[in-house]
């Protein structure tokens, strides 16, 4: 069994030997949140696609607004769960249990930091480049574990790398986050060789020892035997981070779809009202009729749905505390909410797939993203493979000094390219693509 005393640690990754006395009232987990908010990788999320193309006249969510909203929902889930757990376990009042809301909020803020430009299609483009694109020839030059990392490239694993990796010119430990915040972002705590067809995993081979160190410190249950690919149970707070993300992207994507007129007002109202019983639906319908603006009606219903989901997921988390600590909990928290709420959520998911994820605008940006990423990968990997060439030197000069494009191993150089590419915004990637292709020249 895992235990809350050990799972909730404010020790900082990379500064374990230092325990500085702070002069303000912020907890170490609140410091995690503040470090993320003021970081350059977080600011760049404002120019990264969430689902829909970045806005023209109608503003839709980008990665930054999504992350902020997920963080707010995560804080509510964490605070409500902490309150219930402390009531059940008064002996834990002297632990960090009361700070679950701060830990989950910070982890939610960081959960998308490793995602490349162009939304989830960016992840698929990188993996596809190696599995069936021009990067396939590299397979014979890499170990099987390194190859699995590349063909299953995963934004979650890349976020963990970003938050723990010692980039050039940075002090040891990167962001120097707390152990618990780092563990709470790892949704898939196993190596890429166990990803299989789902292409989901939690850490690259280069960060496997880092995750092992964190897991051992926090007492996270190891599920694999010695000599097997690493596999762990989830840190319990991962379930709250996952629930916050699932609630926000499903509900907020539908609201964006309504603003873009992919979903009618009546359709989204019926979808959102489906989360409630008949008495509550009648009350909410009366409230909606008091407001004339359709967007405001939808916003009211959306906030009610999120509130209901937070309540349901908190209940599921507290009721299944023993399974969560034993590492035996199955599925997601949303799969353990009441049947009517789960059915309404699943109907939202089905409608989102029909109306949003297969819409022309979304498919168009996936097509464009594939082309841009494939082209940049082709040129950048060739540059680090043959740095002595004149054109390679020009490209390498474009890369920030923090990325180790001269790493001693091929895998390390490829990772430096992926670090650079993943850090790009949509606009930066497109601009670089145009300049490389001669379609855009600096002003003279």
N, C-alpha and C positions, 0 to 999 in steps of 0.2 A: 504493500500500500504506500502511495505517496502521502505526504502530510503538508498541511498549509504552512507550518513554521519553516520548513525547508524550501518549499516551492516559491515562497515570496521573499526574495532576497534583493536588497538594494546594493549589493556588491557590483562594482563597475567592471565591465569586460575590458581588460587592458590596463586597469589601474587598481588591481586587487590589493596591492601592498599599501595603498594610500587610503586613509580614512580621515579626510579633512573635516574640521569642525566648521559648519556653515553658520553664517551670521544673519540669515533671513529665515522665514517660516516655510519656504518651499520644501517639500519632501524630495527625495532623490528621483522619484518617479515623475513628479511634476517638472523636475529639471530635464528629464528625458523629453517630455512634451515640448518644453521651451527650446531645447537644442534643435529639435526637428523643425519647429515652426520657423526658426531663424536660419535654417540651412539652405544652401543653394539648390541641392537636389529637390527639396520640398517646393521651393519657389518655381522650379522648372515644371512642376506638375500642372501649373496653370495653362501651359501650352502643349499639353498632351491629351490626346483623344481619350474619352471615356467610352462612349458607344457611338454617338452621332458625330459628324464632322464638326470641327470647331466653328463657333457661331458666325453667322452673317448678321442679319437683322434680328434674329430670335436667339436669345442666349439659352444654351443648354449646358448640361454638366460637363466639366472637364475633370481630369484626374484630381486636381486640387480641390475643387468644390465637393467632389465625391468624397475625398479623404476627410475633409473637415466634417461633413455630415455623418460619415461612418464613425468618426471620433466622438461626436456628440451622442449618438445612439449607444456606442460602446460605453461611454461614461455612465449613461443611465442604467444600462444592463449591469455594469460593474458595481455601481453604488447600491442598486436595489438588491443584487445578489449578496453583497457584503453585509447589508443590514439584516437580511434573513439568516445568513450563516452565523453572524455574531449573536443573534437571538437564540440560535440553536446551540451555539458553542461559546458561552460566556467566558470560558477559560482561555479563549484566543484573543481577548481584548488587548493584550500586550504585544501582539504580533502585527504584521503589516496587512492583516486581513481587511481592515477598514480602508486601505488604499487600493483595493482592487479596481475601483473606478478610474483612478489615475493611471494604473498600469495598463488597463484595457484601452483607455483613451489614447495613450501614447502609442501603443502597438497598432491601433487602428490608423493613427496618423501616418505610421510608417509602412503600412502593409503593401502599398503600391509603389514604393520608391524605386523598386528594381524593374518596373515595367518599361519596355522600350517604347518608342513612338508608335502611333497608329493603333492604339488599343491592343486587344488580344490578338489581332491579326499580326502585330509586330512579333509577338512570341512565336506564333506559328511560322512566320516567314524565316526567322532565324533557325528554328529547328529544321525546317524544310530545306534550307540552303545546304545543310550538311547531310541530311538523310536522302535527298533526291536531286539536289541542285549541283552547282559547280563545285561545292565543297566536298563532294563525295570522295574525291581522290585523297583526301586527308585521312581517311579511315585507317589506312595501312601505316600511317606515321604516328598514330596515337595509341595509347593503351585502351583496352575495352572500357574501363571506367571513365576515362576522359571522353571517349567517343559517346558514351551514353549521356554524359552531361550536355554535349553539344546538340545531339539530335532530339533531346527532350528539353531544350532550353526552357526555363521556367522563371517567370517574374518573381515568384515567392522566394525561390532559392537565390535569385539575384539580389533581392532586397536584403536577405541575411548576409550575403557577401558584402554589399555596400556598407552595411552597418557594422561589420566586424573587420573588414579588410584593411590592411595597412597600406594605403596608397602612398606613392612616393611623395615626399615632402610633408606628410602628415605624421603626427606622433602616433605611437603604438596604440592600436585599438580602434582607429577610425573615429567613429562618433563617441566611443567610450560610453555605451549605453549600459543600463543595469541588466543583470543576468535575466531577471524575470520578464522585462520588456522584450528582450531578444527572443526568449523562449516562446513568448505569447504570439509572435508573428509566424512561427513555423507551423503551417497548417498540415504539412505532409512530412513528418519527422523520419524520413528514410532516404537512402541514397538513390541516385538516378537509375541504377541498375534494377531497382524494384519498381520503377515507374510504369513499365509495360505500356499498354495501349492508351492509358489515361494521360500519359506524359506529365504527371504531377509528382514532384519530389521536393524535399525541403532544403537541401544544401548540396553544393558542388563538392567534388572530391577534394578540392583545394581548401574547403572550409569544414570538412568532416571532423577533423580533430577539434576544431573550435566548438562545434555543436556537442561533441562528446564531452568536452570539458564543462560546458554549460549544463548539460543533462546530468552529469555526475554530481556537480555542485548542488543542483536543485533536487536531486533524488528522483529524477524522471525514470520510469521503468524502462529498461532495455528489453526489447522483444527478440533480438537476434542473438545467436550464440557467437562466441569468439571465432573469428575467421570468416564469418558470414558478412555480407553487406550490412552496414549499420541500419537498424530499425528500432525506433522507440515508440512508446505510447505518447500521446499528445500531452502537453502541459494543459491542465484543465481550463486555463483562461483562453486558450486557443478557440474553444467552442464559443465563447462570448464574442471574440473578435470576428469569427466566421459568421455568427448570427447577425452582428451589426452590419457586416458587409452585405450579406444576402438580403437583409431587410431593405437596405438603402438602394442597392442597385436594382432590385426588382420593382420596388415602389416608385423610386425616382425616375427610372427609365420610362415607366408608364406615363408619368406626369410630363416628361419631356416629349414623349410621343404625342400626347394630347396637344401640347403647344405647337408641335409641328404638323398637327392635323392628320396624323397617321391613325389616331384613335378618336372617335367622336366623344363629345361630352357625355352623352347618355351612356355610351358603352363603358367609359371609365368610371362613371358614377356607380353603375351596377356592379362593376368589378370590386370597387372599394367597399360598397355597402354589403357585399357578400361576406365580409369578415365578421359581421355582427348579427345578433339575433333579431327577431322581427321587431321587438319593442324598441331596441336601440336604433334600428334602421328607420323606423317611423320618426323618431326624435331627430335624427340626423338629416332626414329629408326635409323636415320642417325648418331646421336651421339653414339648410341650403337655399330654401325658397325665400329666405329673408335677405339673401345676397343676390344681386343681379349679375355680377361678373362671373362668367363660367370658370375662369382661371382661379378665382378666389374660392369658388365652391369646391373645385378639385383640391386646392391647397388645404382646405379645412378637412376634407375627407382623408387626404393623404396623411395629415398629422394625426388623425384619429386612428388610422390603420397602424402607423408606426407605434403609437402609444399602446395599442392592443397587442402588437407583436412583442414589444419589450416586456410587457406583463407576462405573456405566455412563455416566452423564452426564459425569463427569470425563474418562473415556477418550475420549468423543466430542469433548469440547471440545479436548483436547490433540491428538488425531489430526487435527482439522480446523482447527488454528491458522492455517494459511496462508489458507484460504478466509475465516475470520473476519476476519483482518487485511486481506484484499482486498475485503471487503464482498460476497463472492459466495456465502457460505454460505446454503443453502436450507433452510427449515423450522425446526423446533425441535431442541434437543439430544435430546429424548425420541424424536423420529422417527429418530434415528441410533443408538439403542442396539441391542443384539443382538436379532434377530427374536423369540426366545421371550419376552424381557422386554417388548418393545414389544407383542406380542400380549396378554400378561397385563394390561398397562396399558390397552390399548384395550378389553379385556373389562370392566375396572373402570369405564371411562368409560361404556360402554354400559349396564351394570347401574345405575350412579349415575343416569343419565338416566331409566331406567325406574322405579327405586325411590325416588329422592330428589327430583329436580328437578320431577317431576310429582306429588309427593305432596300430599295435601290441605293439610297444615300449611304447606308452602312456597307453594302457590298462594294460600292464604288471606292470608298476609302480603303477597304481591305485590298482591292486590286492595286490601287496606287501605292499603298504601303508596301505590298510585296515587291513591286518593281523598284521602289526607292531603296529598300533594305537590301534586296538581292544585289543591286548594283554597287552600293557602298561596301557591302561585305566582300564582293569580288575584288574590288580595287584595294581595300585596306588590308585584306589578308595577303594578297599578292605583295603588297608593300612590306609587310613584316616578314614574309618568307624570303624576299630578295631585297633587303634594305640598301644594297649597294647601287641599285639602279637609280638613275637620275629622277625619273617620275616618282619612284617609291620615296625618295628623299623629300620631294615636294609634299607628298601626302603626309608623311610622318611629321613634317614640320607643322602641319595643320593640327596635330594632336597635342592636347595639353600635356605638360610635363608630369602630371600626377599619374598618367597611365604608362605602365612599364612595357612599352612596345619593343624594348630591347631585352626582354626577359631571357634567361638562359635556355628555357625549354620552349618548344613549339606550342605546347598547351598554354603556357603562361603568356606567350605573345598573342595567341588567339583570344584568350580571356581579356587581355588588355584592349583588343579591338572591340570585343563585346561590351566591356565596361564603357568605352568611349561612345559606342553606338547607342547603348541603353540610356546613357545620360542625355542624349539629344532630345530636344523638343521636336514636335512635328514640323514646325516652321524651319528650325535649324537643319533638320535632315533634308527637307525639300530644297532649301537654299543651297546646301552643299551638293546635292544631287545635280541641281541645275548648273552650278558653277563647274563641276567636274565634266559635265556633258557639253560645256560651252554655250549653254542656253542663257546664261546670266553672267555678266561681267561686272567687276567693281566700277563704280562711277569714276570718270576721269575729268 
